[in-house]
Amino acid sequence: MKKLITVLFFSALTLCSWSQNVDGIVSKYLESIGGEENWKAVKSIKLTGTVPTPQGDFTFEMFRKTPNKYMISLNVMDQKMVPQAFDGEIAWTINPFTGDPTPQKLPEDQLKAVKQEADFEDPFIDYAKKGHGVTYEGTEAVDGVNCDKLKLTKNKGKTGEEIVTIYFLDTETHLPVISRQTPAAGQMAGQEVSTYYSDYQDTGNGLILPYTIDTKVGGQSVQIIKFTEVEINGEVSDEIFKYTGK
């Protein structure tokens, strides 16, 4: 009996320690990107940049607005393409190279992925209140950088709605080096997607973002985006997100 109590006691201490470790790492991460309260004050973001392709660099604009509006627009061969947009209810796209330049609703199997992308607030902010779970998964070196691993489970416990992402945070800077996810829906469903973050910069007001994001599948880059300008809390009209198709 005494042995059992001792085992239970140390198990409880271990669980408590890991819980404190998770919250401590999350706190350091949020501090490293500019502070939780500062990010909560952000209501809109406009990001301008380029997407390198074999045909050259395409310029793009990405607009985000609370709580879940999102739109990315590319200039491809002097034509406007909208790969993804979400107005809070409807996910849509514009692809002029299909012969139809009008907005089209994205299929249901892509809606979930777009809605996830449209979440404005960092998922680690008030994660428990949002119904997310975070667990500490130990440490691992990524490209020579020692990282803390955090497993974020969005909508924890909700059947069919859980979204699991593993984040690797630099143990010194506490900034994300990579995240890994296996989407259940969308074009990359069932494949492990690794997203690499680099070239962290101050956006001009103490908020820190990665200016280069490289998405890889099977070790091969499928998309690289490079931000050249970031505007925080500028004027962003709701109209640009609105689905105007039939």
BATOR-929493 format. One record per residue (C-alpha): residue in three letters; x, y, z. Coordinates in pm, whole numbers, plus 50000, padded with zeros to 5 digits. Example, Ala and Ser with C-alpha at 12.3 -4.5 7.8 and 13.67 -1.06 7.14 Angstrom:
BEGIN
ALA512304955050780/SER513674989450714/
REM end
This chain:
BEGIN
MET500005000050000/LYS502815023850092/LYS504545016049759/LEU501315022849566/ILE500855056749739/THR504455065749658/VAL503965056849290/LEU500735076749271/PHE502385106449444/PHE505295108049201/SER502945102348904/ALA500905132249017/LEU504055153149052/THR505135143148701/LEU501755152448552/CYS501795185548737/SER505345192648618/TRP504455185048256/SER501355206948277/GLN503445235748412/ASN506025228848141/VAL503375231747868/ASP501995264548000/GLY505525277748050/ILE506535269547693/VAL503315284347552/SER503865315847758/LYS507455319447631/TYR506295313847274/LEU503605340747297/GLU506115364547454/SER508615357547176/ILE506145367846901/GLY505275400747069/GLY503035392947364/GLU499565378447403/GLU497795411247478/ASN499435428647182/TRP498255401446946/LYS494735402647092/ALA494635439446991/VAL495245430446625/LYS492035430946420/SER493365429746064/ILE496525421145873/LYS497515427645514/LEU500535408245390/THR502235414745058/GLY504815391644908/THR505945368144635/VAL505485331544547/PRO508515317244359/THR507535294244069/PRO509355279243766/GLN507635306543561/GLY508995334043786/ASP507915351344105/PHE504205359244133/THR503155387844361/PHE500325382844607/GLU498275400444873/MET496855382345174/PHE494135397945387/ARG493035385645728/LYS490405400545957/THR488825390146285/PRO487295366846363/ASN487695344446058/LYS487805363445729/TYR490595354145490/MET491555360345126/ILE494665356144916/SER494965371844573/LEU497735365244319/ASN498735383344005/VAL499375355743751/MET500215366943399/ASP498415399643466/GLN495275381743575/LYS493755380543923/MET493625346244081/VAL492105339144423/PRO493255304444536/GLN491315306444863/ALA488945330145036/PHE486505327545326/ASP483865353045421/GLY482945336845752/GLU480505312345596/ILE481455304445237/ALA484845293345102/TRP485445304044744/THR488005307744468/ILE488645325544138/ASN490635308543864/PRO490485328043537/PHE492465300843359/THR489475277143370/GLY487665300243132/ASP485355314043401/PRO486645345243585/THR483725346243832/PRO483945334544197/GLN483205297644254/LYS482405279744579/LEU485045255544692/PRO483875219344735/GLU482885207145080/ASP486015185745117/GLN488135217645102/LEU485895238845325/LYS487265225045652/ALA490865232545553/VAL490005268045446/LYS488055274745767/GLN491075263445966/GLU493325286545764/ALA490895315145823/ASP491135313346204/PHE492575347446284/GLU493835344046639/ASP496875323146723/PRO495555289046838/PHE497795289547147/ILE496115321047281/ASP493525309947540/TYR493775275147390/ALA491895258047676/LYS488965282547652/LYS488735274747280/GLY488425237647354/HIS491925229247234/GLY494395206447410/VAL498175210347428/THR500615183647542/TYR504395183647575/GLU506025157347352/GLY509655161447459/THR512535176047257/GLU513865169146910/ALA516545184446689/VAL515355199646361/ASP518115208546114/GLY520535211546404/VAL518185232746616/ASN517075218146950/CYS513305221546979/ASP510505216647229/LYS507655196747077/LEU504075207347151/LYS501095187447028/LEU498115210346966/THR494745193246929/LYS492055217046811/ASN488455208546911/LYS489765181847146/GLY487265154047211/LYS484905163846926/THR484525134246695/GLY485425142446338/GLU486495177846427/GLU489865172546593/ILE492845187646409/VAL496265177146538/THR499435197246470/ILE502895191646615/TYR504895223746666/PHE508675224046706/LEU509765255146899/ASP513405265846920/THR514405260447284/GLU516415292947282/THR514215317247088/HIS510905298747152/LEU509925306346791/PRO508445278946568/VAL510925261846339/ILE508485237346185/SER504945223946225/ARG503625190446104/GLN500085180246029/THR498255152845840/PRO495115169345700/ALA491935148645688/ALA490475170145411/GLY491595191745121/GLN494115186144845/MET496745171545081/ALA494395148745277/GLY496185118845429/GLN499675132345362/GLU502035146045626/VAL502545182945559/SER505585200045710/THR505675237945727/TYR509015255045787/TYR509185290345931/SER512185313245894/ASP513375349145847/TYR511525362046154/GLN511125399846152/ASP509495427146357/THR506455439646163/GLY507225474546291/ASN505335474746618/GLY506985447046817/LEU504935418846666/ILE507085391246519/LEU506235370446211/PRO508145346145987/TYR508675363145651/THR509395330045475/ILE507115299645495/ASP508055267845310/THR505465239945288/LYS506795205145212/VAL505195171445139/GLY507415140845136/GLY510425163345187/GLN509715182844868/SER508665219344866/VAL505195223944726/GLN504865260844809/ILE507155288444932/ILE505815322545023/LYS507945352645107/PHE506455383345272/THR507885417045176/GLU505475439745365/VAL503115435445660/GLU500475460745763/ILE498845456546104/ASN495365470746179/GLY495085489245850/GLU491755495545680/VAL490485462445538/SER486955462845398/ASP484625433445457/GLU483665435545089/ILE486905419744967/PHE486035387245150/LYS482415385645035/TYR481375357744801/THR479675373944501/GLY479065343444286/LYS475795325344227/
REM end
